[in-house]
């Protein structure tokens, strides 16, 4: 029997990404405490535009995906841990 995680549980990629993210932006919290649906910016984790640059660099380094500042989809990509993980899983090089 397969157990389906709740919407607030991190997938394996989300757990890995949360660990990289907290290190990249020096976030003082346990990566496992990040709700994957929580917004990364504003009222969510409270990250800012400098943090997005750090996250983009980390994604490029760790996953080989270059995120461009002029991409019209950035608001969606960086919305939450889950949306960022989804982008990585669908754009990860071969």
N, C-alpha and C positions, 0 to 999 in steps of 0.2 A: 504494500500500500504506500503510495507516494503522498507525502505531506506537502501541502501548498503553503508557502510562507504568507503571513499576513502582509498587508500593504506597508506596514511599518517595520518589517524585518528586512535586514539587508541581505541581498544576494551575495554569493562569493565575490563577484566582481565589485559590487558596491562596498564590501568590507575592505577589499584591497585598495580601492580608490579612496575610501574615507581615510585610511592610514596614510596614504601618500598626500592627500589634501591637507590633513591636519599638520603634517610635517612641513609641507610647502608654505603654508601661510602662518605657521607657528600658532595654531589654534590650541588653546589650553583646555582641551576636553578629550575624553576617550573617544576614539573614532567609532566605536560601537554604539555610542550614545547619539550619533547623528541619525535622525529620522530621515530615511531616504526621500521622503516627499517634502520635507521642509525646504523652503526657499533658501538658497545660499546667501542671498543678498537682502538688504533691507531688514525687515522684521524677523527674518529667519535666523540664520547664523550671524548676520550682521557684517558680512564681508563687504569690501569696497572695491573700487576700480583697480587699485594697486594689487589687491588680492587676485583679481581675475587674470592679471598678467602673470602672476606666480603660478596660478593653476594652469594656464595655457602652456607655460614653459614645462611644468611637470608632466602634463599630458603628452607633449611632444617628446620629452625625454623617456618617460616610462612606457608609452604606448605607440610611439612613432606616428602620432597624428598631429598635424600642424593646424592650429586654430587661428584663423585670421581675424584681425580686429574689425575689418570691414564686412564680415559675413553677416548677412541679414538674419540668420538663424541663431545668432549668439544669445539672444534673450531666452530662446527655448532651450538651447544647449546647456547654458549655465543656470537654468532655473533651479534645479535641485540636484542632489547627488544621483538620484535615479535617472534624471534626464541626461546628465553628463555620462553616466555609465552606459546608458542606451546608445548615445552617440558614439562612444568608444567601441562598443561591441559591434555596431553596424559599419564602422569605418576603419577598423583595425586592419593593418596590412596583413596580407595573406599568410 
